[in-house]
Amino acid sequence: MRGLWLARRGQGKAIIFCNGWGMDERPLAHLASRLHDVYMLYDYRDPTPPAELDTVLDGAGELSLISWSMGVFRGQQLLAERAVPLARAVAVNGTLCPVDDSLGIPRQLYADTLAAYGEETRRRFYRRMCRDKGTLNFFLACQPQRSLEEQREELRVLLQETRCLSLDTSLYRTAIVAIGDRIFPAANQRRFWQGLRPLSLDSGHYPFHLWASWEELLDFADSSGTA
């Protein structure tokens, strides 16, 4: 696992962002941060967190967790065992049962993506992530610069290591579910998070084009009344 600072403001507030599979910092680069340090975790081929993560966690006066897609499961794994106090914990378009026909990504879709993963499969996946042509163009202009080999291996490792965790164990107090998600189907997400009253978002799987800053994302999550 790799870590990267996206913003360092030094004001005592920090966000840990657990990115989705196959991503890097580029699809988030447009998000400004007015108040928060933002530390991103990504590339889950090796589950071992970066050594500086504990320093990041210890140094924050107020800590929020935001996780997207497969990062929802990874964020739960990382922070539940550390018992870190969180001001907010927000799951975006993911569940704690990430490969499952009724609660996550359908197994056949995941298996087919892994089996055929190459340049054309990647293009199709990116199209499925984005709800419309405008969002796709936005994403492609800032798409991750990860190699096919890295992404394929990460996909394989995640399939081996993910399992179903119950909602009762969840760190997340807010779930954001995109109504047009074609990766983690919205119905599956709502089924998993039903006890949490998930907040609906008019988007596809990639939603970050809707916000200009991390604070806007947090404000949207807080509007659910469950944060």
QUIWOTA-V768667 format. One line per field, one symbol per residue. phi: phi as a letter, one per 20 degrees, with the letter a starting at -180 (. if undefined). psi: psi as a letter, one per 30 degrees, with the letter a starting at -180 (. if undefined). burial: 1 if it has 9 or more other C-alpha atoms within 8 Angstrom, else 0. Layout:
phi = ???
psi = ???
burial = ???
This chain:
phi = .dcbfebcdmdndcdedefegmebfffdffffcecdfcdddalefdffffffgfffffeefccddccclfffffffgfeffelefcfbbcedlacecfcafdcbfggffffffffdfafffffffffffdfbfffffgfffcffddfgffffffffffffeebedegfefffdccdcffdfddeggffffffegfdlfeeceaefedfffcebfffffffffffmdf
psi = kllkkfkjfhgfkkkkjjllkglafefgffjljefkkjkkkligejfklkefeeeeeffkekkkkkkkbffeeeeeeefeffhkkkeljkkjhllgifjkfffbkkeeeeeeeeegkaeeeeeeeeeefkfleeeeeeeffhlkhkleeeeeeeeeeeeefllkklfffkfkfkkkjkfgkgdjkeeeeeeegeffilkkkilaejffffkfleeeeeeeefffgg.
burial = 11101110000111111111111111101010100111111111100010001001100101111111111111110111000001011111111111111011111001001100100011000111111000110110010101010111111111000100001001011111111111011101111110010110001110001011111110001101011
